[in-house]
Amino acid sequence: MKRAVLALLLLASAEARASAAEVEQRTFALVIGYNGRPPSSTDESIQPLRYADDDALAFFQLQKELGADAVLLTIP
């Protein structure tokens, strides 16, 4: 009887430690959409992007749906 009680106490103790060790996982996303050329670029062959803002918005929405704490930086 004593062994059964001791085994139950050890099992309960191990489970309590495992529960305490579990950490809440959080996901963060910083989404940036910029259509322009790099400000410091002097190369005229670099063309501005056309849909970076739309892609950033779509990715931001996806991250929010997946539960991430997301921030969107773009000008549509």
Beta strands, then each sheet from edge to edge (+ up, - down):
strand 1: 28-33
strand 2: 69-74
sheet 1: 1+ 2+
end
